[in-house]
Amino acid sequence: MEVEGERGAYVVGASADAAGSTAAVDWIVQVHKRRSLTERLLGRNRMAAEDPLFALIERLVRADHRIVQVSVEKGA
């Protein structure tokens, strides 16, 4: 989905991978900040580690008691 945040526009996506016949499901949530080609080429307007939208999504995921393991990967 597309999201407008206080620091710009984002694309947020999620996908799941059910592990066989168990009830466990692995989810991947991705948050990408939209940047123009010029911004990408010049390395400008990158998503900061403390980005408020990313922090909100992480906080919501961690608050759900049904989720047993959360790992976060921040990178390019």
N, CA and C atoms as an extended XYZ file, in Angstrom:
228
Properties=species:S:1:pos:R:3:atomname:S:1:resname:S:1:resid:I:1 pbc="F F F"
N         0.836       -1.167        0.000 N   MET     1
C         0.000        0.000        0.000 CA  MET     1
C         0.881        1.229        0.000 C   MET     1
N         0.350        2.311       -0.461 N   GLU     2
C         1.067        3.580       -0.446 CA  GLU     2
C         0.630        4.363        0.784 C   GLU     2
N         1.610        4.971        1.454 N   VAL     3
C         1.346        5.699        2.691 CA  VAL     3
C         2.022        7.056        2.614 C   VAL     3
N         1.293        8.098        3.008 N   GLU     4
C         1.873        9.428        3.121 CA  GLU     4
C         2.192        9.652        4.583 C   GLU     4
N         3.453        9.916        4.874 N   GLY     5
C         3.881       10.159        6.238 CA  GLY     5
C         4.389       11.568        6.394 C   GLY     5
N         4.736       11.935        7.613 N   GLU     6
C         5.210       13.295        7.862 CA  GLU     6
C         6.547       13.572        7.201 C   GLU     6
N         7.295       12.518        6.874 N   ARG     7
C         8.602       12.715        6.241 CA  ARG     7
C         8.643       12.264        4.789 C   ARG     7
N         7.474       12.005        4.186 N   GLY     8
C         7.458       11.647        2.781 CA  GLY     8
C         6.474       10.562        2.450 C   GLY     8
N         6.619       10.012        1.248 N   ALA     9
C         5.738        8.953        0.755 CA  ALA     9
C         6.459        7.612        0.877 C   ALA     9
N         5.698        6.580        1.171 N   TYR    10
C         6.251        5.257        1.410 CA  TYR    10
C         5.436        4.201        0.679 C   TYR    10
N         6.066        3.059        0.478 N   VAL    11
C         5.376        1.856        0.028 CA  VAL    11
C         5.573        0.833        1.134 C   VAL    11
N         4.456        0.283        1.637 N   VAL    12
C         4.500       -0.718        2.695 CA  VAL    12
C         3.875       -1.990        2.144 C   VAL    12
N         4.591       -3.077        2.293 N   GLY    13
C         4.090       -4.359        1.796 CA  GLY    13
C         4.309       -5.461        2.816 C   GLY    13
N         3.551       -6.525        2.695 N   ALA    14
C         3.692       -7.667        3.585 CA  ALA    14
C         3.421       -8.944        2.808 C   ALA    14
N         4.142       -9.990        3.192 N   SER    15
C         3.902      -11.296        2.587 CA  SER    15
C         4.089      -12.359        3.653 C   SER    15
N         3.464      -13.502        3.460 N   ALA    16
C         3.519      -14.577        4.445 CA  ALA    16
C         3.944      -15.876        3.784 C   ALA    16
N         4.576      -16.720        4.590 N   ASP    17
C         5.004      -18.045        4.139 CA  ASP    17
C         4.621      -19.046        5.219 C   ASP    17
N         3.562      -19.800        4.966 N   ALA    18
C         3.131      -20.815        5.927 CA  ALA    18
C         4.104      -21.986        5.875 C   ALA    18
N         4.598      -22.379        7.031 N   ALA    19
C         5.583      -23.460        7.121 CA  ALA    19
C         4.883      -24.816        7.226 C   ALA    19
N         4.633      -25.426        6.092 N   GLY    20
C         4.019      -26.766        6.072 CA  GLY    20
C         2.636      -26.801        6.684 C   GLY    20
N         2.391      -27.832        7.485 N   SER    21
C         1.061      -28.022        8.061 CA  SER    21
C         0.957      -27.454        9.477 C   SER    21
N         1.965      -26.756        9.951 N   THR    22
C         1.898      -26.168       11.288 CA  THR    22
C         1.133      -24.856       11.243 C   THR    22
N         0.785      -24.381       12.421 N   ALA    23
C         0.050      -23.109       12.510 CA  ALA    23
C         0.991      -21.912       12.378 C   ALA    23
N         2.297      -22.156       12.417 N   ALA    24
C         3.268      -21.057       12.344 CA  ALA    24
C         3.316      -20.472       10.937 C   ALA    24
N         3.336      -19.164       10.887 N   VAL    25
C         3.420      -18.454        9.612 CA  VAL    25
C         4.523      -17.401        9.739 C   VAL    25
N         5.453      -17.408        8.794 N   ASP    26
C         6.503      -16.391        8.746 CA  ASP    26
C         6.018      -15.229        7.897 C   ASP    26
N         6.088      -14.037        8.463 N   TRP    27
C         5.686      -12.825        7.762 CA  TRP    27
C         6.888      -11.943        7.493 C   TRP    27
N         6.862      -11.257        6.381 N   ILE    28
C         7.857      -10.241        6.057 CA  ILE    28
C         7.092       -8.947        5.783 C   ILE    28
N         7.466       -7.896        6.498 N   VAL    29
C         6.879       -6.576        6.289 CA  VAL    29
C         7.998       -5.683        5.776 C   VAL    29
N         7.751       -5.027        4.656 N   GLN    30
C         8.760       -4.153        4.053 CA  GLN    30
C         8.242       -2.721        4.012 C   GLN    30
N         9.135       -1.797        4.342 N   VAL    31
C         8.809       -0.373        4.295 CA  VAL    31
C         9.877        0.299        3.439 C   VAL    31
N         9.453        0.901        2.352 N   HIS    32
C        10.380        1.593        1.444 CA  HIS    32
C         9.941        3.041        1.292 C   HIS    32
N        10.886        3.939        1.432 N   LYS    33
C        10.593        5.351        1.236 CA  LYS    33
C        10.717        5.666       -0.248 C   LYS    33
N         9.729        6.356       -0.779 N   ARG    34
C         9.776        6.747       -2.199 CA  ARG    34
C        10.771        7.882       -2.384 C   ARG    34
N        11.634        7.706       -3.380 N   ARG    35
C        12.607        8.743       -3.699 CA  ARG    35
C        12.693        8.863       -5.205 C   ARG    35
N        12.950       10.073       -5.646 N   SER    36
C        13.096       10.305       -7.084 CA  SER    36
C        14.405        9.693       -7.567 C   SER    36
N        14.541        9.569       -8.855 N   LEU    37
C        15.777        9.035       -9.434 CA  LEU    37
C        16.967        9.904       -9.030 C   LEU    37
N        16.781       11.208       -9.063 N   THR    38
C        17.860       12.122       -8.671 CA  THR    38
C        18.246       11.899       -7.210 C   THR    38
N        17.259       11.761       -6.329 N   GLU    39
C        17.551       11.510       -4.914 CA  GLU    39
C        18.318       10.206       -4.725 C   GLU    39
N        17.941        9.188       -5.479 N   ARG    40
C        18.650        7.905       -5.385 CA  ARG    40
C        20.080        8.024       -5.876 C   ARG    40
N        20.262        8.682       -7.007 N   LEU    41
C        21.603        8.826       -7.571 CA  LEU    41
C        22.523        9.642       -6.668 C   LEU    41
N        21.957       10.650       -6.019 N   LEU    42
C        22.754       11.516       -5.159 CA  LEU    42
C        22.755       11.084       -3.697 C   LEU    42
N        22.039        9.989       -3.393 N   GLY    43
C        22.005        9.482       -2.024 CA  GLY    43
C        21.242       10.367       -1.053 C   GLY    43
N        20.274       11.098       -1.539 N   ARG    44
C        19.507       12.019       -0.699 CA  ARG    44
C        18.166       11.411       -0.285 C   ARG    44
N        17.600       11.975        0.798 N   ASN    45
C        16.251       11.649        1.259 CA  ASN    45
C        16.080       10.171        1.606 C   ASN    45
N        17.124        9.555        2.131 N   ARG    46
C        17.035        8.154        2.547 CA  ARG    46
C        16.176        8.028        3.796 C   ARG    46
N        15.646        6.845        4.001 N   MET    47
C        14.868        6.611        5.198 CA  MET    47
C        15.836        6.487        6.371 C   MET    47
N        15.624        7.307        7.384 N   ALA    48
C        16.485        7.309        8.565 CA  ALA    48
C        16.150        6.118        9.459 C   ALA    48
N        17.118        5.687       10.240 N   ALA    49
C        16.908        4.563       11.163 CA  ALA    49
C        15.786        4.860       12.150 C   ALA    49
N        15.589        6.128       12.483 N   GLU    50
C        14.541        6.501       13.442 CA  GLU    50
C        13.286        7.034       12.748 C   GLU    50
N        13.063        6.650       11.509 N   ASP    51
C        11.901        7.109       10.740 CA  ASP    51
C        10.614        6.828       11.522 C   ASP    51
N         9.732        7.827       11.687 N   PRO    52
C         8.531        7.646       12.511 CA  PRO    52
C         7.557        6.592       11.981 C   PRO    52
N         7.397        6.469       10.676 N   LEU    53
C         6.478        5.455       10.152 CA  LEU    53
C         7.020        4.055       10.420 C   LEU    53
N         8.303        3.862       10.167 N   PHE    54
C         8.909        2.562       10.440 CA  PHE    54
C         8.806        2.222       11.924 C   PHE    54
N         9.085        3.208       12.783 N   ALA    55
C         9.006        2.995       14.230 CA  ALA    55
C         7.592        2.620       14.655 C   ALA    55
N         6.589        3.251       14.070 N   LEU    56
C         5.197        2.940       14.390 CA  LEU    56
C         4.862        1.507       14.004 C   LEU    56
N         5.234        1.099       12.799 N   ILE    57
C         4.938       -0.268       12.348 CA  ILE    57
C         5.651       -1.278       13.238 C   ILE    57
N         6.912       -1.029       13.559 N   GLU    58
C         7.646       -1.951       14.426 CA  GLU    58
C         6.992       -2.042       15.809 C   GLU    58
N         6.604       -0.913       16.362 N   ARG    59
C         5.957       -0.887       17.677 CA  ARG    59
C         4.641       -1.677       17.658 C   ARG    59
N         3.847       -1.529       16.604 N   LEU    60
C         2.584       -2.263       16.504 CA  LEU    60
C         2.811       -3.769       16.404 C   LEU    60
N         3.796       -4.166       15.627 N   VAL    61
C         4.096       -5.592       15.478 CA  VAL    61
C         4.570       -6.169       16.805 C   VAL    61
N         5.478       -5.484       17.473 N   ARG    62
C         6.016       -5.978       18.742 CA  ARG    62
C         4.960       -6.010       19.851 C   ARG    62
N         3.935       -5.171       19.750 N   ALA    63
C         2.886       -5.122       20.772 CA  ALA    63
C         1.899       -6.277       20.668 C   ALA    63
N         1.862       -6.959       19.546 N   ASP    64
C         0.922       -8.074       19.359 CA  ASP    64
C         1.454       -9.307       20.082 C   ASP    64
N         0.761       -9.742       21.115 N   HIS    65
C         1.211      -10.874       21.936 CA  HIS    65
C         1.235      -12.208       21.177 C   HIS    65
N         0.568      -12.285       20.034 N   ARG    66
C         0.560      -13.529       19.249 CA  ARG    66
C         1.837      -13.719       18.446 C   ARG    66
N         2.608      -12.657       18.303 N   ILE    67
C         3.854      -12.718       17.535 CA  ILE    67
C         4.969      -13.123       18.481 C   ILE    67
N         5.641      -14.230       18.177 N   VAL    68
C         6.622      -14.791       19.105 CA  VAL    68
C         8.061      -14.394       18.798 C   VAL    68
N         8.343      -13.952       17.606 N   GLN    69
C         9.722      -13.573       17.276 CA  GLN    69
C         9.693      -12.464       16.236 C   GLN    69
N        10.450      -11.402       16.508 N   VAL    70
C        10.546      -10.279       15.576 CA  VAL    70
C        12.019       -9.996       15.322 C   VAL    70
N        12.394       -9.930       14.059 N   SER    71
C        13.734       -9.492       13.735 CA  SER    71
C        13.615       -8.331       12.749 C   SER    71
N        14.520       -7.371       12.883 N   VAL    72
C        14.473       -6.172       12.076 CA  VAL    72
C        15.771       -6.059       11.296 C   VAL    72
N        15.618       -5.821       10.012 N   GLU    73
C        16.770       -5.613        9.130 CA  GLU    73
C        16.614       -4.250        8.484 C   GLU    73
N        17.529       -3.374        8.754 N   LYS    74
C        17.484       -2.033        8.148 CA  LYS    74
C        18.657       -1.927        7.199 C   LYS    74
N        18.373       -1.572        5.984 N   GLY    75
C        19.446       -1.465        5.004 CA  GLY    75
C        19.003       -0.720        3.785 C   GLY    75
N        19.868       -0.732        2.790 N   ALA    76
C        19.600       -0.042        1.529 CA  ALA    76
C        18.426       -0.659        0.885 C   ALA    76
